[in-house]
Amino acid sequence: MNKDEFVSALKELNINLTDKQLSDLDTYYKMLIDYNSHTNLTRITEENEVYLKHFYDSLTIVKTISLDNQTLLDVGTGAGFPGLVLKIVFPNLKVTLVDSLNKRINFLNLVIEKLQLKDVKAIHARAEEYALKNRETFDIVTSRAVANLNMLSELCIPMVKLSGCFIAMKADAKNEIDCSKKAIETLGGVIKDVVIFSLPFNAGVRTLIKVVKKVKTSVKYPRKFNEIKKKPL
Ligand code: SAM
């Protein structure tokens, strides 16, 4: 997906990028490649591929929600996908990026500083520990490519405000959804929408699972990661 194709595909999602946003994404891409040459951030490095599989893919979240000035947490953001891309394209969002690997947080802080982004912070923490002090805090919690849906739900749903939502960004997830319904309910959520689509250029199936928080999560959750892994809900 070259940049013209990227801009056109986004118009179909009702996203019209400004020149500044395109230039910020270009700077972000260059910094990603530069940092990736010495510190592993992503195996996708070819420019057209980054625009499709990282930038465009991150923005497909708008298929399930309209983004304005909500608070958004990205769990296991890695090199900033989807959270940092969303911040660049939806500047009114208040974004928190969390990752357990500090080298990724260091990279994100360099990009945040270079682009002079406001209302965005990158935090070095494990989600299940960060959740202990940030229960029911965010309008939207999202996560892409971090864990199976039932484990991911325990990491994310406790931090969603009542009536807020958790949006899991997945590839093919039919089996995972079937196996996670009980966990989601236990954590106070209910699946409100499942959007399945293909990325342009046959780049693969994607599934967005939108969970709305109906009931406060019991303080029993999230548990320690070993327990979540050993005995998923
Ligand atoms: N979301 C990014 C993306 O889609 O490109 C990164 C995905 S990468 C496969 C998974 C990331 O989740 C890694 O950066 C890893 O450090 C982070 N991670 C895994 N478990 C985590 C946890 N419990 N809390 C915070 N971050 C975690």
Boltz pocket constraint, residues with backbone or C-beta under 6 A from the ligand:
constraints:
  - pocket:
      binder: B
      contacts: [[A, 75], [A, 76], [A, 77], [A, 78], [A, 79], [A, 80], [A, 81], [A, 82], [A, 98], [A, 99], [A, 100], [A, 101], [A, 104], [A, 125], [A, 126], [A, 127], [A, 128], [A, 143], [A, 144], [A, 145], [A, 146], [A, 155], [A, 225]]
      max_distance: 6.0
